[in-house]
């Protein structure tokens, strides 16, 4: 029987985190511990989210719900393409009509 809590990070993962955090440790600074705890909390939250998504897929077959749950709980920053199109939209909002150059840029961005 496994008595370890499922959100407890494996020892190898804790060692990996420890090796990636290079901070000048002193008695007055707790930076290392804070970063390590934040990484552990993120890892635990990710494990819980994956378990929730697995449960939805197994019991409800709600693939769309799983996708939306992941998108809401772990949003990805907009891609460079999405940022560029949003910037172009903003520019065009301040003009009467888009120029030929703007139309060309939009077509090129949408093909990426």
ChimeraX attribute file (.defattr): number of C-alpha atoms within 10 A of each C-alpha:
attribute: neighborCount
match mode: 1-to-1
recipient: residues
	/A:1	3
	/A:2	5
	/A:3	5
	/A:4	9
	/A:5	7
	/A:6	11
	/A:7	14
	/A:8	13
	/A:9	16
	/A:10	10
	/A:11	9
	/A:12	9
	/A:13	12
	/A:14	15
	/A:15	10
	/A:16	10
	/A:17	15
	/A:18	15
	/A:19	9
	/A:20	10
	/A:21	13
	/A:22	10
	/A:23	13
	/A:24	9
	/A:25	11
	/A:26	9
	/A:27	5
	/A:28	6
	/A:29	11
	/A:30	12
	/A:31	15
	/A:32	16
	/A:33	14
	/A:34	11
	/A:35	15
	/A:36	16
	/A:37	12
	/A:38	12
	/A:39	15
	/A:40	18
	/A:41	15
	/A:42	12
	/A:43	16
	/A:44	16
	/A:45	14
	/A:46	16
	/A:47	16
	/A:48	14
	/A:49	17
	/A:50	15
	/A:51	12
	/A:52	15
	/A:53	19
	/A:54	15
	/A:55	14
	/A:56	17
	/A:57	15
	/A:58	11
	/A:59	8
	/A:60	11
	/A:61	12
	/A:62	14
	/A:63	14
	/A:64	11
	/A:65	14
	/A:66	20
	/A:67	11
	/A:68	14
	/A:69	17
	/A:70	17
	/A:71	11
	/A:72	10
	/A:73	11
	/A:74	11
	/A:75	10
	/A:76	9
	/A:77	8
	/A:78	10
	/A:79	9
	/A:80	10
	/A:81	15
	/A:82	13
	/A:83	12
	/A:84	15
	/A:85	17
	/A:86	13
	/A:87	12
	/A:88	17
	/A:89	14
	/A:90	11
	/A:91	12
	/A:92	15
	/A:93	11
	/A:94	9
	/A:95	9
	/A:96	7
	/A:97	10
	/A:98	16
	/A:99	11
	/A:100	9
	/A:101	9
	/A:102	15
	/A:103	14
	/A:104	12
	/A:105	14
	/A:106	17
	/A:107	12
	/A:108	11
	/A:109	15
	/A:110	11
	/A:111	7
	/A:112	6
